[in-house]
């Protein structure tokens, strides 16, 4: 095994997440995040620690230096450590919708996945259900189908090839609804067979092919774009969190009220290339009802 360490000075204020994910693939031990990844089937373990106000240390263990470098690059992308958010700050720090959150937490970033397929697979699992229930389903999939590192005990999310070979009934046994189980298998087969390339520069081409698959709608593709392909300009406007928040604000506090997806899109339209980051601030921090309803 080859060990590689890279120290990164973020281009904008940064804070390492203080917890792992619901699916169990990202582990936090003390102040260190740990993640198992696979690069064309080859394992790599990455550990990340914030060594000071200005430094983030990445360490990778892999079969060769190229794999170690690739694994670190994936985690740098997932954490957004290299993103320069100054233009967003300068333009929107006084915005009535996101300004308060931005001033309080300028380091806030969109949570990403180190692999685009992982973001897509979990978006399918999360369709039309609460996040806690989706997280439990994802954790069961990881425990049953994800590869495990014997040395660290870490698990990775299953690859497209593994899910392509899985029966929809098997996925249903983890709690995934029938139509979504079938959609996940179909998507995995398209990607495993090379008919859809999520990593190609032309994201829109992959999106069009995905939308032709039953049960794959606009929200799922937008979750892939934002959380798996780094598209800050995309807002998953059909997200239940946005629909609830805007509906409650515009109804005067009715917890059962829901906004229309078109209303959410209109709310974030002015943020242009930063729609996705603006959405993260709205979902992760208290927002004045009058600002949302305006």
Backbone as CSV, one residue per row, in Angstrom:
resi,resn,N_x,N_y,N_z,CA_x,CA_y,CA_z,C_x,C_y,C_z
1,UNK,0.839,-1.193,0.000,0.000,0.000,0.000,0.881,1.254,0.000
2,UNK,0.394,2.282,-0.682,1.087,3.562,-0.751,0.346,4.564,0.122
3,UNK,1.086,5.339,0.882,0.490,6.395,1.697,0.833,7.751,1.092
4,UNK,-0.182,8.608,0.979,0.014,9.948,0.426,-0.675,10.953,1.334
5,UNK,0.032,12.036,1.627,-0.556,13.103,2.431,-0.508,14.411,1.650
6,UNK,-1.620,15.127,1.709,-1.721,16.410,1.013,-2.346,17.421,1.965
7,UNK,-1.671,18.540,2.141,-2.208,19.612,2.983,-2.796,20.684,2.075
8,UNK,-4.040,21.055,2.347,-4.766,22.000,1.508,-5.100,23.243,2.322
9,UNK,-4.858,24.405,1.725,-5.307,25.672,2.310,-6.559,26.091,1.552
10,UNK,-7.742,26.019,2.173,-8.985,26.355,1.467,-8.969,27.789,0.946
11,UNK,-9.649,27.990,-0.170,-9.713,29.315,-0.779,-10.765,30.190,-0.124
12,UNK,-11.567,29.598,0.742,-12.624,30.331,1.426,-12.820,29.672,2.797
13,UNK,-13.325,30.378,3.813,-13.512,29.759,5.132,-14.148,28.382,5.044
14,UNK,-13.593,27.463,5.822,-13.992,26.055,5.723,-14.061,25.452,7.113
15,UNK,-15.044,24.584,7.316,-15.123,23.787,8.532,-15.437,22.352,8.154
16,UNK,-14.683,21.445,8.705,-14.914,20.029,8.467,-16.257,19.629,9.081
17,UNK,-17.075,18.858,8.368,-18.351,18.415,8.949,-18.147,17.748,10.297
18,UNK,-19.073,17.993,11.219,-18.917,17.449,12.567,-19.602,16.103,12.755
19,UNK,-20.008,15.474,11.656,-20.655,14.168,11.752,-20.504,13.438,10.427
20,UNK,-20.740,12.136,10.443,-20.769,11.353,9.219,-22.161,11.384,8.607
21,UNK,-22.412,10.522,7.657,-23.713,10.492,7.020,-24.621,9.422,7.599
22,UNK,-25.890,9.473,7.207,-26.865,8.494,7.689,-26.614,7.099,7.139
23,UNK,-25.958,7.001,5.988,-25.792,5.699,5.340,-24.619,4.896,5.896
24,UNK,-23.776,5.517,6.705,-22.686,4.786,7.340,-21.398,4.698,6.552
25,UNK,-21.295,5.366,5.407,-20.061,5.252,4.621,-19.003,6.266,5.048
26,UNK,-19.438,7.367,5.654,-18.493,8.366,6.138,-18.467,8.279,7.659
27,UNK,-17.298,8.075,8.230,-17.168,7.879,9.673,-16.329,9.001,10.279
28,UNK,-16.772,9.485,11.425,-15.996,10.484,12.153,-15.489,9.876,13.451
29,UNK,-14.203,9.942,13.657,-13.571,9.444,14.888,-12.749,10.586,15.449
30,UNK,-13.224,11.142,16.580,-12.581,12.327,17.101,-12.772,13.466,16.119
31,UNK,-11.690,14.091,15.722,-11.773,15.167,14.742,-11.416,14.735,13.342
32,UNK,-11.432,13.415,13.066,-10.995,12.900,11.771,-12.153,12.227,11.044
33,UNK,-12.340,12.596,9.777,-13.304,11.915,8.925,-12.598,10.801,8.164
34,UNK,-13.273,9.658,8.002,-12.704,8.515,7.293,-13.687,8.036,6.235
35,UNK,-13.158,7.660,5.080,-14.024,7.185,4.002,-13.283,6.148,3.168
36,UNK,-13.974,5.049,2.886,-13.486,4.033,1.955,-14.068,4.322,0.579
37,UNK,-13.203,4.306,-0.432,-13.615,4.513,-1.821,-13.085,3.373,-2.679
38,UNK,-13.691,3.215,-3.837,-13.173,2.251,-4.813,-13.012,2.942,-6.163
39,UNK,-11.860,2.735,-6.765,-11.536,3.315,-8.058,-11.363,2.176,-9.044
40,UNK,-12.388,1.977,-9.891,-12.403,0.815,-10.797,-12.194,-0.474,-10.021
41,UNK,-12.798,-0.560,-8.856,-12.738,-1.768,-8.039,-11.596,-1.817,-7.052
42,UNK,-10.648,-0.896,-7.165,-9.482,-0.901,-6.269,-9.778,-0.016,-5.051
43,UNK,-9.515,-0.542,-3.843,-9.882,0.210,-2.643,-8.868,1.296,-2.294
44,UNK,-9.374,2.332,-1.669,-8.533,3.391,-1.113,-9.233,3.937,0.118
45,UNK,-8.480,4.203,1.150,-9.009,4.794,2.372,-8.468,6.207,2.489
46,UNK,-9.358,7.152,2.777,-8.957,8.555,2.930,-9.350,9.020,4.323
47,UNK,-8.434,9.713,4.980,-8.712,10.345,6.265,-8.470,11.841,6.120
48,UNK,-9.362,12.629,6.746,-9.283,14.085,6.629,-9.365,14.697,8.018
49,UNK,-8.479,15.650,8.281,-8.492,16.375,9.553,-8.234,17.847,9.279
50,UNK,-8.872,18.692,10.069,-8.600,20.120,9.979,-7.527,20.440,11.003
51,UNK,-6.357,20.820,10.510,-5.192,20.975,11.380,-5.031,22.383,11.921
52,UNK,-5.878,23.268,11.521,-5.827,24.648,11.988,-6.900,25.442,11.282
53,UNK,-6.967,26.710,11.576,-8.001,27.544,10.968,-7.851,27.602,9.456
54,UNK,-6.632,27.361,8.947,-6.400,27.533,7.515,-5.959,26.277,6.788
55,UNK,-5.844,25.144,7.453,-5.283,23.960,6.811,-6.180,22.737,6.976
56,UNK,-6.285,21.953,5.913,-6.995,20.684,5.940,-6.042,19.623,5.418
57,UNK,-5.839,18.572,6.218,-4.896,17.519,5.863,-5.639,16.293,5.359
58,UNK,-5.272,15.841,4.162,-5.825,14.631,3.564,-4.744,13.559,3.560
59,UNK,-5.098,12.365,4.024,-4.202,11.230,3.940,-4.900,10.084,3.232
60,UNK,-4.228,9.457,2.286,-4.832,8.360,1.525,-3.909,7.154,1.527
61,UNK,-4.521,5.972,1.604,-3.821,4.704,1.533,-4.431,3.913,0.389
62,UNK,-3.623,3.572,-0.608,-4.124,2.895,-1.808,-3.030,2.011,-2.392
63,UNK,-3.373,1.301,-3.473,-2.422,0.372,-4.069,-1.267,1.091,-4.757
64,UNK,-1.515,2.296,-5.288,-0.439,3.058,-5.906,-0.730,4.541,-5.755
65,UNK,0.238,5.350,-6.132,0.120,6.800,-5.933,-1.031,7.396,-6.748
66,UNK,-1.232,6.897,-7.956,-2.313,7.432,-8.790,-3.671,7.247,-8.113
67,UNK,-3.892,6.065,-7.555,-5.165,5.822,-6.865,-5.294,6.702,-5.626
68,UNK,-4.197,6.884,-4.903,-4.237,7.731,-3.713,-4.575,9.169,-4.094
69,UNK,-3.968,9.654,-5.165,-4.255,11.012,-5.624,-5.717,11.144,-6.072
70,UNK,-6.206,10.135,-6.787,-7.591,10.179,-7.264,-8.574,10.141,-6.104
71,UNK,-8.270,9.338,-5.081,-9.149,9.244,-3.921,-9.203,10.575,-3.168
72,UNK,-8.058,11.207,-2.991,-8.033,12.516,-2.331,-8.800,13.545,-3.156
73,UNK,-8.642,13.504,-4.477,-9.354,14.448,-5.334,-10.871,14.294,-5.179
74,UNK,-11.324,13.064,-5.050,-12.765,12.835,-4.877,-13.270,13.415,-3.560
75,UNK,-12.492,13.257,-2.494,-12.924,13.802,-1.206,-12.790,15.311,-1.164
76,UNK,-11.816,15.862,-1.855,-11.731,17.322,-1.952,-12.970,17.881,-2.648
77,UNK,-13.411,17.183,-3.681,-14.640,17.597,-4.362,-15.845,17.465,-3.443
78,UNK,-15.949,16.326,-2.753,-17.112,16.075,-1.901,-17.228,17.118,-0.791
79,UNK,-16.108,17.519,-0.227,-16.126,18.493,0.861,-16.152,19.938,0.367
80,UNK,-15.885,20.154,-0.910,-15.879,21.509,-1.452,-14.752,22.363,-0.911
81,UNK,-13.665,21.724,-0.494,-12.590,22.460,0.159,-11.905,23.434,-0.783
82,UNK,-11.946,23.185,-2.087,-11.273,24.058,-3.053,-12.201,25.121,-3.637
83,UNK,-13.460,25.126,-3.248,-14.417,26.063,-3.822,-14.187,27.477,-3.295
84,UNK,-14.151,28.426,-4.196,-14.028,29.828,-3.820,-15.435,30.436,-3.801
85,UNK,-15.956,30.660,-2.616,-17.325,31.159,-2.461,-17.378,32.670,-2.254
86,UNK,-16.257,33.342,-2.445,-16.241,34.787,-2.260,-17.259,35.514,-3.151
87,UNK,-17.398,35.156,-4.445,-18.391,35.868,-5.264,-19.814,35.762,-4.697
88,UNK,-20.152,34.598,-4.151,-21.476,34.434,-3.541,-21.603,35.337,-2.314
89,UNK,-20.574,35.357,-1.491,-20.565,36.193,-0.285,-20.724,37.672,-0.649
90,UNK,-19.925,38.130,-1.587,-19.938,39.549,-1.929,-21.274,39.995,-2.516
91,UNK,-21.917,39.104,-3.214,-23.168,39.489,-3.866,-24.385,39.333,-2.966
92,UNK,-24.359,38.344,-2.053,-25.599,38.003,-1.341,-25.520,38.101,0.187
93,UNK,-24.452,38.674,0.739,-24.343,38.718,2.197,-25.417,39.585,2.845
94,UNK,-26.028,40.485,2.072,-27.112,41.320,2.610,-28.463,40.940,2.022
95,UNK,-28.529,39.808,1.357,-29.784,39.372,0.750,-30.805,39.039,1.841
96,UNK,-32.062,39.435,1.698,-33.050,39.173,2.759,-33.348,37.702,2.986
97,UNK,-33.087,36.851,2.000,-33.386,35.430,2.137,-32.228,34.645,2.734
98,UNK,-31.022,34.870,2.250,-29.871,34.055,2.684,-28.809,34.844,3.425
99,UNK,-28.931,36.176,3.469,-27.877,37.005,4.047,-27.561,36.675,5.493
100,UNK,-28.594,36.483,6.320,-28.352,36.195,7.733,-27.581,34.887,7.900
101,UNK,-27.992,33.852,7.194,-27.286,32.571,7.268,-25.862,32.696,6.740
102,UNK,-25.691,33.441,5.666,-24.374,33.585,5.056,-23.414,34.324,5.982
103,UNK,-23.907,35.336,6.666,-23.046,36.069,7.601,-22.695,35.214,8.815
104,UNK,-23.641,34.396,9.266,-23.393,33.543,10.423,-22.506,32.348,10.097
105,UNK,-22.714,31.776,8.894,-21.981,30.554,8.532,-21.423,30.672,7.108
106,UNK,-20.439,31.536,6.909,-19.897,31.706,5.552,-19.252,30.440,5.006
107,UNK,-18.912,29.505,5.894,-18.244,28.263,5.476,-19.213,27.202,4.944
108,UNK,-20.512,27.447,5.069,-21.484,26.426,4.663,-21.334,26.079,3.182
109,UNK,-21.308,24.776,2.900,-21.206,24.287,1.531,-22.298,23.265,1.252
110,UNK,-22.516,22.989,-0.015,-23.435,21.924,-0.406,-22.781,20.584,-0.083
111,UNK,-23.516,19.685,0.557,-23.010,18.343,0.840,-22.976,17.541,-0.456
112,UNK,-21.801,17.040,-0.804,-21.643,16.284,-2.051,-21.230,14.851,-1.767
113,UNK,-21.365,14.041,-2.786,-20.883,12.664,-2.771,-19.614,12.582,-3.612
114,UNK,-18.655,11.735,-3.220,-17.410,11.636,-3.980,-17.570,10.968,-5.338
115,UNK,-18.693,10.305,-5.576,-18.971,9.675,-6.869,-20.381,10.060,-7.308
116,UNK,-20.513,10.419,-8.587,-21.812,10.875,-9.087,-22.867,9.776,-8.987
117,UNK,-22.481,8.524,-9.239,-23.477,7.455,-9.172,-24.024,7.301,-7.765
118,UNK,-23.200,7.484,-6.772,-23.654,7.387,-5.384,-24.740,8.431,-5.115
119,UNK,-24.523,9.655,-5.598,-25.526,10.708,-5.423,-26.826,10.343,-6.139
120,UNK,-26.718,9.784,-7.330,-27.905,9.408,-8.089,-28.649,8.257,-7.416
121,UNK,-27.929,7.242,-6.992,-28.570,6.093,-6.352,-29.325,6.514,-5.103
122,UNK,-28.706,7.363,-4.287,-29.370,7.795,-3.056,-30.529,8.745,-3.351
123,UNK,-30.438,9.515,-4.418,-31.575,10.363,-4.792,-32.791,9.505,-5.135
124,UNK,-32.568,8.392,-5.807,-33.676,7.483,-6.121,-34.272,6.916,-4.831
125,UNK,-33.401,6.555,-3.893,-33.894,6.028,-2.613,-34.707,7.071,-1.846
126,UNK,-34.387,8.340,-2.039,-34.990,9.409,-1.257,-36.241,10.004,-1.886
127,UNK,-36.650,9.493,-3.034,-37.838,10.023,-3.687,-39.075,9.867,-2.799
128,UNK,-39.733,10.977,-2.520,-41.071,11.003,-1.911,-41.140,10.439,-0.495
129,UNK,-39.992,10.331,0.199,-40.040,9.858,1.581,-39.194,10.758,2.464
130,UNK,-39.399,10.666,3.768,-38.643,11.464,4.712,-37.169,11.040,4.703
131,UNK,-36.297,12.010,4.998,-34.858,11.748,4.929,-34.409,10.671,5.910
132,UNK,-35.025,10.619,7.103,-34.616,9.613,8.083,-34.926,8.197,7.588
133,UNK,-36.072,8.038,6.964,-36.438,6.719,6.438,-35.532,6.351,5.265
134,UNK,-35.244,7.327,4.408,-34.355,7.053,3.283,-32.963,6.674,3.778
135,UNK,-32.480,7.366,4.818,-31.165,7.053,5.354,-31.081,5.634,5.888
136,UNK,-32.161,5.167,6.513,-32.179,3.795,7.021,-32.118,2.788,5.877
137,UNK,-32.819,3.071,4.792,-32.779,2.187,3.617,-31.377,2.160,3.030
138,UNK,-30.771,3.323,2.879,-29.425,3.409,2.318,-28.416,2.660,3.197
139,UNK,-28.565,2.784,4.509,-27.651,2.080,5.410,-27.781,0.571,5.258
140,UNK,-29.004,0.078,5.076,-29.195,-1.364,4.881,-28.588,-1.823,3.563
141,UNK,-28.709,-1.010,2.534,-28.100,-1.348,1.245,-26.584,-1.412,1.381
142,UNK,-26.011,-0.449,2.071,-24.555,-0.425,2.264,-24.096,-1.650,3.045
143,UNK,-24.786,-1.968,4.138,-24.364,-3.111,4.961,-24.465,-4.427,4.212
144,UNK,-25.450,-4.541,3.322,-25.669,-5.811,2.629,-24.901,-5.930,1.324
145,UNK,-24.724,-4.822,0.613,-24.166,-4.885,-0.733,-22.852,-4.133,-0.904
146,UNK,-22.516,-3.256,0.047,-21.307,-2.457,-0.093,-20.062,-3.209,0.327
147,UNK,-18.943,-3.010,-0.366,-17.682,-3.670,0.019,-17.157,-3.124,1.342
148,UNK,-16.443,-3.957,2.077,-15.940,-3.593,3.399,-14.430,-3.734,3.444
149,UNK,-13.782,-2.802,4.127,-12.339,-2.865,4.340,-12.077,-3.644,5.621
150,UNK,-11.345,-4.746,5.520,-11.097,-5.595,6.683,-10.234,-4.898,7.728
151,UNK,-9.340,-4.017,7.292,-8.433,-3.357,8.229,-9.134,-2.272,9.035
152,UNK,-10.004,-1.494,8.396,-10.619,-0.346,9.068,-12.068,-0.584,9.473
153,UNK,-12.710,-1.576,8.841,-14.129,-1.790,9.084,-15.025,-0.847,8.313
154,UNK,-14.438,0.041,7.525,-15.229,0.980,6.725,-15.930,0.257,5.587
155,UNK,-17.068,0.784,5.195,-17.807,0.259,4.049,-17.989,1.347,3.004
156,UNK,-18.033,0.917,1.751,-18.299,1.825,0.634,-19.706,1.553,0.109
157,UNK,-20.277,2.519,-0.576,-21.559,2.299,-1.234,-21.361,1.317,-2.388
158,UNK,-22.359,0.509,-2.704,-22.202,-0.441,-3.811,-22.062,0.268,-5.147
159,UNK,-21.320,-0.335,-6.036,-21.086,0.240,-7.362,-22.289,0.027,-8.261
160,UNK,-22.259,0.686,-9.414,-23.320,0.496,-10.408,-23.371,-0.959,-10.861
161,UNK,-22.210,-1.589,-11.007,-22.183,-2.985,-11.460,-22.858,-3.900,-10.446
162,UNK,-22.638,-3.662,-9.164,-23.258,-4.490,-8.119,-24.769,-4.310,-8.121
163,UNK,-25.232,-3.081,-8.201,-26.674,-2.841,-8.187,-27.324,-3.296,-9.492
164,UNK,-26.576,-3.248,-10.593,-27.119,-3.723,-11.873,-27.396,-5.215,-11.829
165,UNK,-26.600,-5.945,-11.054,-26.777,-7.396,-10.947,-27.774,-7.781,-9.869
166,UNK,-28.302,-6.804,-9.176,-29.215,-7.057,-8.068,-30.649,-7.112,-8.572
167,UNK,-31.470,-7.956,-7.999,-32.881,-8.010,-8.386,-33.657,-6.907,-7.669
168,UNK,-34.679,-6.350,-8.308,-35.510,-5.361,-7.619,-36.091,-5.892,-6.306
169,UNK,-36.417,-7.179,-6.283,-36.970,-7.763,-5.059,-35.979,-7.681,-3.911
170,UNK,-34.688,-7.857,-4.201,-33.673,-7.747,-3.155,-33.647,-6.332,-2.583
171,UNK,-33.731,-5.342,-3.459,-33.736,-3.959,-2.988,-35.006,-3.642,-2.205
172,UNK,-36.105,-4.234,-2.618,-37.352,-4.051,-1.871,-37.230,-4.599,-0.455
173,UNK,-36.448,-5.649,-0.285,-36.285,-6.234,1.052,-35.595,-5.276,2.020
174,UNK,-34.933,-4.249,1.493,-34.290,-3.245,2.336,-35.235,-2.093,2.669
175,UNK,-36.454,-2.140,2.125,-37.429,-1.103,2.403,-37.700,-0.169,1.245
176,UNK,-37.025,-0.367,0.120,-37.218,0.489,-1.042,-38.505,0.099,-1.767
177,UNK,-39.327,1.089,-2.116,-40.584,0.815,-2.809,-40.324,0.159,-4.163
178,UNK,-41.282,-0.618,-4.629,-41.102,-1.424,-5.836,-40.677,-0.640,-7.059
179,UNK,-41.365,0.469,-7.350,-41.037,1.243,-8.550,-39.651,1.853,-8.443
180,UNK,-39.276,2.296,-7.253,-37.951,2.884,-7.090,-36.863,1.807,-7.139
181,UNK,-37.160,0.613,-6.643,-36.201,-0.484,-6.737,-35.935,-0.838,-8.196
182,UNK,-36.997,-0.901,-8.980,-36.854,-1.200,-10.403,-36.086,-0.085,-11.113
183,UNK,-36.379,1.166,-10.763,-35.679,2.287,-11.389,-34.197,2.268,-11.051
184,UNK,-33.856,1.947,-9.813,-32.454,1.916,-9.407,-31.692,0.849,-10.171
185,UNK,-32.300,-0.311,-10.355,-31.640,-1.375,-11.125,-31.471,-0.951,-12.582
186,UNK,-32.496,-0.355,-13.165,-32.401,0.079,-14.566,-31.316,1.135,-14.744
187,UNK,-31.277,2.101,-13.854,-30.256,3.140,-13.933,-28.867,2.530,-13.786
188,UNK,-28.694,1.646,-12.822,-27.395,1.014,-12.606,-26.941,0.246,-13.842
189,UNK,-27.863,-0.424,-14.505,-27.502,-1.178,-15.719,-27.079,-0.245,-16.842
190,UNK,-27.774,0.873,-17.000,-27.414,1.834,-18.044,-26.008,2.382,-17.807
191,UNK,-25.681,2.643,-16.557,-24.374,3.207,-16.225,-23.290,2.144,-16.284
192,UNK,-23.570,0.964,-15.753,-22.578,-0.117,-15.780,-22.233,-0.529,-17.204
193,UNK,-23.203,-0.448,-18.091,-22.976,-0.831,-19.486,-22.412,0.301,-20.329
194,UNK,-22.216,1.472,-19.724,-21.616,2.591,-20.442,-22.564,3.393,-21.298
195,UNK,-23.850,3.127,-21.205,-24.803,3.876,-22.034,-25.090,5.267,-21.468
196,UNK,-24.831,5.440,-20.182,-24.935,6.758,-19.552,-23.633,7.020,-18.819
197,UNK,-23.021,8.171,-19.096,-21.758,8.544,-18.460,-22.006,9.771,-17.584
198,UNK,-22.048,9.556,-16.282,-22.335,10.662,-15.357,-21.155,11.605,-15.192
199,UNK,-19.955,11.156,-15.588,-18.755,11.961,-15.393,-18.342,12.725,-16.644
200,UNK,-19.071,12.567,-17.739,-18.754,13.297,-18.963,-19.015,14.789,-18.753
201,UNK,-18.262,15.656,-19.418,-18.453,17.105,-19.245,-19.857,17.578,-19.606
202,UNK,-20.490,16.915,-20.560,-21.844,17.288,-20.982,-22.857,16.647,-20.038
203,UNK,-23.085,17.255,-18.900,-24.027,16.705,-17.926,-25.433,16.593,-18.489
204,UNK,-25.821,17.574,-19.277,-27.196,17.607,-19.779,-27.534,16.381,-20.623
205,UNK,-26.558,15.855,-21.339,-26.810,14.651,-22.144,-27.179,13.472,-21.248
206,UNK,-26.439,13.294,-20.161,-26.757,12.221,-19.212,-28.118,12.449,-18.579
207,UNK,-28.435,13.699,-18.276,-29.732,14.001,-17.664,-30.876,13.594,-18.587
208,UNK,-30.732,13.910,-19.873,-31.800,13.560,-20.833,-32.013,12.053,-20.898
209,UNK,-30.945,11.292,-20.891,-31.070,9.833,-20.934,-31.697,9.298,-19.651
210,UNK,-31.350,9.897,-18.526,-31.946,9.466,-17.261,-33.435,9.762,-17.219
211,UNK,-33.826,10.906,-17.720,-35.237,11.295,-17.677,-36.113,10.399,-18.545
212,UNK,-35.501,9.652,-19.447,-36.266,8.719,-20.282,-36.588,7.428,-19.540
213,UNK,-36.004,7.236,-18.357,-36.249,6.033,-17.559,-37.445,6.283,-16.648
214,UNK,-38.429,5.395,-16.646,-39.596,5.583,-15.770,-39.188,5.780,-14.314
215,UNK,-39.863,6.681,-13.640,-39.671,7.005,-12.218,-38.518,7.980,-11.987
216,UNK,-37.701,8.244,-13.004,-36.641,9.230,-12.863,-37.179,10.568,-13.350
217,UNK,-37.386,11.477,-12.416,-37.939,12.779,-12.751,-36.941,13.901,-12.545
218,UNK,-37.437,15.096,-12.657,-36.578,16.278,-12.611,-35.869,16.409,-11.263
219,UNK,-36.585,16.143,-10.164,-35.965,16.284,-8.845,-34.771,15.342,-8.695
220,UNK,-34.908,14.099,-9.140,-33.821,13.125,-9.018,-32.593,13.582,-9.788
221,UNK,-32.802,14.076,-11.002,-31.688,14.545,-11.825,-31.051,15.786,-11.202
222,UNK,-31.860,16.650,-10.621,-31.307,17.846,-9.996,-30.529,17.514,-8.724
223,UNK,-30.943,16.493,-8.002,-30.163,16.044,-6.847,-28.812,15.492,-7.296
224,UNK,-28.793,14.741,-8.390,-27.541,14.265,-8.972,-26.656,15.441,-9.343
225,UNK,-27.226,16.430,-10.017,-26.442,17.575,-10.484,-25.811,18.328,-9.325
226,UNK,-26.596,18.596,-8.284,-26.117,19.398,-7.168,-25.162,18.625,-6.274
227,UNK,-25.520,17.386,-5.940,-24.754,16.629,-4.941,-23.732,15.662,-5.542
228,UNK,-23.811,15.404,-6.837,-22.881,14.460,-7.442,-22.028,15.032,-8.550
229,UNK,-22.455,16.183,-9.120,-21.716,16.763,-10.239,-21.252,18.193,-9.966
230,UNK,-21.511,18.681,-8.777,-20.997,19.990,-8.382,-21.648,21.172,-9.057
231,UNK,-22.904,21.030,-9.467,-23.591,22.104,-10.181,-24.296,23.052,-9.204
232,UNK,-23.617,24.112,-8.830,-24.194,25.094,-7.923,-25.384,25.829,-8.546
233,UNK,-25.480,25.798,-9.861,-26.557,26.536,-10.531,-27.892,25.799,-10.515
234,UNK,-27.929,24.591,-9.975,-29.138,23.757,-10.004,-29.776,23.734,-8.618
235,UNK,-31.093,23.906,-8.578,-31.849,23.823,-7.332,-32.890,22.710,-7.470
236,UNK,-32.869,21.699,-6.604,-33.898,20.642,-6.657,-35.203,21.173,-6.068
237,UNK,-35.915,21.930,-6.877,-37.063,22.703,-6.383,-38.206,21.836,-5.881
238,UNK,-38.266,20.584,-6.304,-39.326,19.709,-5.828,-39.045,19.084,-4.489
239,UNK,-37.945,19.462,-3.848,-37.592,18.901,-2.545,-38.664,19.233,-1.518
240,UNK,-39.034,18.238,-0.732,-40.092,18.424,0.257,-39.742,19.515,1.258
241,UNK,-38.465,19.664,1.580,-38.057,20.704,2.511,-38.406,22.096,2.009
242,UNK,-38.147,22.344,0.728,-38.489,23.647,0.148,-40.001,23.834,0.073
243,UNK,-40.716,22.799,-0.350,-42.169,22.905,-0.499,-42.833,23.194,0.840
244,UNK,-42.349,22.533,1.901,-42.901,22.762,3.235,-42.571,24.163,3.743
245,UNK,-41.317,24.554,3.599,-40.872,25.827,4.136,-41.625,26.988,3.492
246,UNK,-41.686,26.987,2.173,-42.356,28.079,1.473,-43.862,28.042,1.706
247,UNK,-44.434,26.847,1.727,-45.866,26.729,1.989,-46.234,27.236,3.368
248,UNK,-45.433,26.881,4.370,-45.697,27.319,5.736,-45.566,28.835,5.862
249,UNK,-44.532,29.395,5.207,-44.315,30.837,5.293,-45.449,31.616,4.639
250,UNK,-45.891,31.168,3.495,-46.911,31.919,2.756,-48.321,31.684,3.266
251,UNK,-48.476,30.669,4.103,-49.808,30.412,4.680,-49.946,31.020,6.070
252,UNK,-48.882,31.649,6.545,-48.936,32.217,7.879,-48.612,31.231,8.982
253,UNK,-47.991,30.096,8.628,-47.567,29.141,9.646,-48.275,27.817,9.644
254,UNK,-49.129,27.548,8.661,-49.844,26.277,8.593,-48.847,25.152,8.300
255,UNK,-48.640,24.205,9.220,-47.630,23.153,9.014,-47.995,22.182,7.894
256,UNK,-49.257,22.152,7.500,-49.679,21.235,6.447,-49.607,21.862,5.056
257,UNK,-49.332,23.154,4.992,-49.324,23.854,3.700,-48.116,23.445,2.866
258,UNK,-48.300,23.372,1.564,-47.235,23.050,0.635,-47.251,24.056,-0.518
259,UNK,-46.089,24.524,-0.900,-45.974,25.400,-2.058,-45.895,24.570,-3.328
260,UNK,-46.019,25.217,-4.451,-45.831,24.567,-5.748,-44.345,24.615,-6.127
261,UNK,-43.928,23.611,-6.872,-42.539,23.577,-7.314,-42.173,24.834,-8.090
262,UNK,-43.090,25.333,-8.899,-42.829,26.538,-9.680,-42.575,27.740,-8.780
263,UNK,-43.211,27.784,-7.617,-42.990,28.881,-6.677,-41.579,28.816,-6.091
264,UNK,-41.115,27.613,-5.827,-39.755,27.454,-5.310,-38.751,27.908,-6.361
265,UNK,-38.949,27.514,-7.599,-38.029,27.918,-8.672,-38.005,29.443,-8.798
266,UNK,-39.162,30.052,-8.712,-39.225,31.514,-8.814,-38.480,32.176,-7.655
267,UNK,-38.571,31.586,-6.459,-37.922,32.144,-5.280,-36.408,32.190,-5.445
268,UNK,-35.827,31.153,-6.062,-34.370,31.061,-6.174,-33.829,31.543,-7.512
269,UNK,-34.684,31.985,-8.401,-34.252,32.349,-9.745,-33.192,33.454,-9.724
270,UNK,-33.315,34.413,-8.831,-32.398,35.556,-8.824,-30.965,35.169,-8.449
271,UNK,-30.771,33.961,-7.896,-29.435,33.551,-7.486,-28.613,32.974,-8.632
272,UNK,-29.238,32.749,-9.792,-28.503,32.354,-10.983,-27.588,31.167,-10.779
273,UNK,-26.298,31.364,-11.003,-25.324,30.273,-10.917,-25.124,29.768,-9.494
274,UNK,-25.738,30.433,-8.508,-25.592,30.050,-7.097,-26.893,29.528,-6.504
275,UNK,-27.821,29.089,-7.316,-29.116,28.636,-6.797,-28.964,27.522,-5.769
276,UNK,-28.125,26.551,-6.075,-27.978,25.401,-5.186,-27.398,25.774,-3.839
277,UNK,-26.424,26.674,-3.815,-25.833,27.096,-2.553,-26.823,27.940,-1.761
278,UNK,-27.580,28.779,-2.435,-28.621,29.553,-1.750,-29.623,28.611,-1.102
279,UNK,-29.976,27.548,-1.799,-30.905,26.566,-1.242,-30.351,25.892,-0.005
280,UNK,-29.043,25.605,-0.002,-28.417,24.984,1.171,-28.519,25.900,2.383
281,UNK,-28.319,27.193,2.186,-28.443,28.131,3.303,-29.875,28.186,3.819
282,UNK,-30.837,28.144,2.920,-32.233,28.198,3.341,-32.614,26.959,4.137
283,UNK,-32.147,25.789,3.729,-32.524,24.546,4.399,-31.768,24.303,5.700
284,UNK,-30.571,24.870,5.825,-29.743,24.551,6.978,-29.720,25.631,8.051
285,UNK,-30.487,26.680,7.883,-30.482,27.741,8.888,-31.864,28.366,8.978
286,UNK,-32.222,28.911,10.132,-33.515,29.579,10.265,-33.642,30.721,9.257
287,UNK,-34.802,30.825,8.657,-35.060,31.869,7.670,-36.280,32.658,8.104
288,UNK,-36.215,33.954,8.069,-37.359,34.785,8.451,-38.520,34.498,7.517
289,UNK,-39.685,34.247,8.100,-40.853,33.924,7.276,-41.189,35.039,6.316
290,UNK,-40.988,36.272,6.738,-41.315,37.392,5.853,-40.405,37.428,4.636
291,UNK,-39.126,36.970,4.795,-38.206,36.952,3.669,-38.594,35.867,2.685
292,UNK,-39.009,34.706,3.179,-39.421,33.615,2.306,-40.705,33.958,1.584
293,UNK,-41.612,34.579,2.291,-42.935,34.854,1.735,-42.953,36.050,0.809
294,UNK,-41.907,36.872,0.853,-41.909,38.115,0.069,-41.932,37.840,-1.433
